[in-house]
Amino acid sequence: MLCVAEQCFVNGECLETPHHSAALALSEQFTFEGSVLGEALEDPSFLAKLTVFINSGYWFFMD
């Protein structure tokens, strides 16, 4: 994930989300806790995108 100004890109595709701070947190960390994503975790569309990213192997759960 790459963030440039107010736009974030995942594998070359622009990530459209109103939760810029959550997207920025994803771009800055390899591992993170859910708390860094804040209110984005309550948005079904953000959760759907995050699920796709996890299923694609971009992020994963630690043992």
N, C-alpha and C positions, 0 to 999 in steps of 0.2 A: 504494500500500500504506500502511496506517495501523496502527500498533501502539498499543494501549491496554492498559496493565498487562501481563498475560501473554497477551493475545489479539491476533492480527494479522488484518487484513482486506484482501482484494484485491478491488477493484471491488464492495465491499459484502458479500462472502462471507467467512465466517470460515475462516481457514487453519488447519487442524488439523495440527500437526506437533510432534514432540518436540524439534525443532531450533530452539528459540526464538532462540538467538543468531544463527543463519544467517538466519532470517526478519527479525530486527531489522536485520541488516546490509543486507538487501535494501531495507528501508524507509528507511534513512538515506542511501543512495547511489544516484546515477544510473548511475555506472559502478563496477565493482568487479572484482577479480581473484578467481579461484577459491579462493585461499587464505583469503579472509575467510569462506567458507562451511564450511570445516573438514570435519569428519566427515560432515556432511550430504550431501556429494558421494558418499559411499559407500552411502547409503540409496536403494534403487531407488524408493521411494514419493516421496521428496523430489525426486529427479531427474525423475520423471514430472510432478510439479506444476510444477517449474521449466520444464520443456519446454513445458507448456501456456501458462505465462505468457509465455515468449519467443515462442511461435507466435502469441499473442494481441497481441503488440506492447508488453507492459508493460515488458520489458527487451530489450535488443538488444546485439549484438556490435559493438564499435568496429572500424573499418577499420584 
